[in-house]
Amino acid sequence: MAEHRSMQRGALLDAARSLLSEGGTEALTFPALAERTGLARSSVYEYFRSRAAVVEELCEVDFPVWAAEVSTAMERAGTPEGKVEAYVREQLSLVGDRRHRAVVAISASELDAGAREKIRAAHGGLVAMIVEALADMGHTEPRLAAMLLQGVVDAAVRRIELGAAEDPSAITEAAVSMALRGVSG
């Protein structure tokens, strides 16, 4: 029975990922989850008490996995510049991934404090790594630089998500160049 419940929970989370990646947080409703999984709506409530609870669990499951992929790519890089490049490239390479799209949709939405805290904690680990790399590069304000760098990454993510005129690889190269060389390119 427990195994069956965990399979259904997994199916609900997977349906939630799809709904989020297709239509953002507005698309994530209990009727839609019920329809996607073939469960009765009342069954969905047995697993999750609210939309926020679904989102929170997705954050708990997906965000650390995604953060670990970025962190692994950074650890493989030998130099501080290489780490910064890996930080940008890896985040952008995950854009098409449903888990990442769900995380992006979630980050953009109103979350309860608990879910926000979990995202911040996972994100904090990444930011700490990038702050360290920027400090190693001689930045006098590495925390500020890290926040601005993440802003560049977020803008590039949105640009790719929108299916902008530029090829995703061109957007990635521009973001990497900006991260490493500033606007002087």
Disulfide bonds with the S-S distance in Angstrom:
none
